[in-house]
């Protein structure tokens, strides 16, 4: 795979995923090196002139009024990393860490931070060699960015902290040695430029969005499968209905459903039945799933903008020679976007659970209780629906927004924080939960459709059933479904049901 060139310009989300998920190599382009050198000259000029520059010749946060002498400037940068590396909780995954490394390299390569090119080159080495700093997942309030996680990311650059290299946990010093890399000696501003930014919450958010898009596609298929099992009507998906309320997501979902349900023998068998309309969880799939898709589009715009933004502080402007302090590190755009995504995905999970409940209820349609041929002796899908209900209810709790819960830090210097990382961590669990709910619905709907044989479902639905059955056999009698539902979850993550 051709290396992704870090030029200091924009990258696409697909390129982010190529590097983070599929280990596409990266390189730092001569263009980016020149940009960084120009900014570095500005920092060095301010140092030479004895100017007061936040985080370069002063302390940090509330200590910004404390002047740092020339011979202590380098020590200041190392002390910053050491003092800020105090996170808690289980470590981030390899992919989340890779996302952080790439995103921080992108920011620095733009040439507004004043770091030497070697910093970005070494971050690229980490990605290419598979050296992943060990980063605790808790500790960021999304104020001056994700300070604590980014400090843990940066420590191995100087031969400190902890890292994972070739699957083994070791000291940052040992990881550098095994990777054939030397520790970097930080210069003025470089420690600060490594920790100021939103790259931890943004990495988790981009990865959640990637899975969320697959969940949305899968949910459309699952809904269509449930409709066939419940012998519902596709009338509500008619294009004429959508045209007079033309939200983009609604239009897209209705079109997908019409395609999935085309040429359905099951539908043809009951087209003259007396039932006029279905429950909301079936009839309103375009409106609910469509609103989720519109939310995904908005979140995508925000996260893509953030991915290609400068989130450092202070910021170096080579064209004017200025170094200006601002608030681009504040995580509120991400916090709001991830809270919105959490709410949207919760709706996707809750409506899916309602369809599962319809499938196992003989009051809804002429299907056997709990979708088992011998109710009583066999429990069928009684308990998978309970599990889905538990996941849906947990999502409802987790969907409460983190972004409204600001808490002052740093002796009120950072008096309004974003809680973006809290939003990202909650969203992560919601993604897992919705994946589990959809796994149950896919399984249950396939079981329901089987009771209508030899009638065939719509062509798209039939394809989905075939993909499921390639890995998961029918439920002829009770068995533990744990591993099988996990397998379906893995298939969802892989995008097997996205077509």
Secondary structure as the mmCIF struct_conf table of DSSP 4:
data_model
#
loop_
_struct_conf.conf_type_id
_struct_conf.id
_struct_conf.beg_label_comp_id
_struct_conf.beg_label_asym_id
_struct_conf.beg_label_seq_id
_struct_conf.end_label_comp_id
_struct_conf.end_label_asym_id
_struct_conf.end_label_seq_id
HELX_LH_PP_P HELX_LH_PP_P1 UNK A 2 UNK A 3
STRN STRN1 UNK A 4 UNK A 6
BEND BEND1 UNK A 8 UNK A 9
HELX_RH_AL_P HELX_RH_AL_P1 UNK A 13 UNK A 22
STRN STRN2 UNK A 26 UNK A 28
HELX_RH_AL_P HELX_RH_AL_P2 UNK A 30 UNK A 49
TURN_TY1_P TURN_TY1_P1 UNK A 50 UNK A 50
TURN_TY1_P TURN_TY1_P2 UNK A 54 UNK A 57
STRN STRN3 UNK A 58 UNK A 58
BEND BEND2 UNK A 60 UNK A 60
HELX_RH_3T_P HELX_RH_3T_P1 UNK A 61 UNK A 65
BEND BEND3 UNK A 66 UNK A 66
STRN STRN4 UNK A 67 UNK A 67
HELX_RH_3T_P HELX_RH_3T_P2 UNK A 70 UNK A 72
HELX_RH_AL_P HELX_RH_AL_P3 UNK A 73 UNK A 84
STRN STRN5 UNK A 88 UNK A 91
HELX_LH_PP_P HELX_LH_PP_P2 UNK A 92 UNK A 93
HELX_RH_AL_P HELX_RH_AL_P4 UNK A 94 UNK A 109
TURN_TY1_P TURN_TY1_P3 UNK A 110 UNK A 110
BEND BEND4 UNK A 111 UNK A 111
BEND BEND5 UNK A 113 UNK A 113
HELX_RH_AL_P HELX_RH_AL_P5 UNK A 117 UNK A 129
TURN_TY1_P TURN_TY1_P4 UNK A 130 UNK A 130
STRN STRN6 UNK A 131 UNK A 133
STRN STRN7 UNK A 136 UNK A 138
BEND BEND6 UNK A 142 UNK A 144
STRN STRN8 UNK A 145 UNK A 145
BEND BEND7 UNK A 146 UNK A 146
HELX_RH_AL_P HELX_RH_AL_P6 UNK A 147 UNK A 155
HELX_RH_3T_P HELX_RH_3T_P3 UNK A 156 UNK A 158
TURN_TY1_P TURN_TY1_P5 UNK A 159 UNK A 159
BEND BEND8 UNK A 161 UNK A 161
STRN STRN9 UNK A 162 UNK A 165
TURN_TY1_P TURN_TY1_P6 UNK A 166 UNK A 167
STRN STRN10 UNK A 168 UNK A 171
HELX_RH_AL_P HELX_RH_AL_P7 UNK A 172 UNK A 179
TURN_TY1_P TURN_TY1_P7 UNK A 180 UNK A 180
HELX_LH_PP_P HELX_LH_PP_P3 UNK A 182 UNK A 184
TURN_TY1_P TURN_TY1_P8 UNK A 188 UNK A 189
HELX_RH_AL_P HELX_RH_AL_P8 UNK A 190 UNK A 195
BEND BEND9 UNK A 196 UNK A 196
STRN STRN11 UNK A 197 UNK A 197
BEND BEND10 UNK A 198 UNK A 198
HELX_RH_AL_P HELX_RH_AL_P9 UNK A 199 UNK A 229
TURN_TY1_P TURN_TY1_P9 UNK A 230 UNK A 231
HELX_RH_3T_P HELX_RH_3T_P4 UNK A 234 UNK A 237
HELX_RH_AL_P HELX_RH_AL_P10 UNK A 239 UNK A 243
TURN_TY1_P TURN_TY1_P10 UNK A 244 UNK A 245
HELX_RH_AL_P HELX_RH_AL_P11 UNK A 248 UNK A 261
TURN_TY1_P TURN_TY1_P11 UNK A 262 UNK A 263
HELX_RH_AL_P HELX_RH_AL_P12 UNK A 265 UNK A 269
TURN_TY1_P TURN_TY1_P12 UNK A 270 UNK A 272
BEND BEND11 UNK A 274 UNK A 274
HELX_RH_AL_P HELX_RH_AL_P13 UNK A 280 UNK A 283
TURN_TY1_P TURN_TY1_P13 UNK A 284 UNK A 284
HELX_RH_AL_P HELX_RH_AL_P14 UNK A 285 UNK A 307
TURN_TY1_P TURN_TY1_P14 UNK A 308 UNK A 308
BEND BEND12 UNK A 309 UNK A 309
BEND BEND13 UNK A 313 UNK A 314
STRN STRN12 UNK A 315 UNK A 317
TURN_TY1_P TURN_TY1_P15 UNK A 318 UNK A 321
STRN STRN13 UNK A 322 UNK A 324
TURN_TY1_P TURN_TY1_P16 UNK A 328 UNK A 329
HELX_RH_AL_P HELX_RH_AL_P15 UNK A 332 UNK A 359
TURN_TY1_P TURN_TY1_P17 UNK A 360 UNK A 360
TURN_TY1_P TURN_TY1_P18 UNK A 362 UNK A 364
BEND BEND14 UNK A 365 UNK A 366
HELX_RH_3T_P HELX_RH_3T_P5 UNK A 369 UNK A 371
TURN_TY1_P TURN_TY1_P19 UNK A 373 UNK A 374
STRN STRN14 UNK A 375 UNK A 375
TURN_TY1_P TURN_TY1_P20 UNK A 376 UNK A 377
STRN STRN15 UNK A 378 UNK A 378
TURN_TY1_P TURN_TY1_P21 UNK A 380 UNK A 381
HELX_RH_AL_P HELX_RH_AL_P16 UNK A 382 UNK A 398
TURN_TY1_P TURN_TY1_P22 UNK A 399 UNK A 399
BEND BEND15 UNK A 400 UNK A 400
BEND BEND16 UNK A 402 UNK A 402
TURN_TY1_P TURN_TY1_P23 UNK A 403 UNK A 404
STRN STRN16 UNK A 409 UNK A 409
TURN_TY1_P TURN_TY1_P24 UNK A 410 UNK A 413
STRN STRN17 UNK A 414 UNK A 414
BEND BEND17 UNK A 416 UNK A 416
HELX_RH_AL_P HELX_RH_AL_P17 UNK A 420 UNK A 450
TURN_TY1_P TURN_TY1_P25 UNK A 451 UNK A 454
BEND BEND18 UNK A 455 UNK A 455
HELX_RH_AL_P HELX_RH_AL_P18 UNK A 459 UNK A 469
TURN_TY1_P TURN_TY1_P26 UNK A 470 UNK A 471
BEND BEND19 UNK A 476 UNK A 477
HELX_RH_AL_P HELX_RH_AL_P19 UNK A 482 UNK A 493
TURN_TY1_P TURN_TY1_P27 UNK A 494 UNK A 497
#
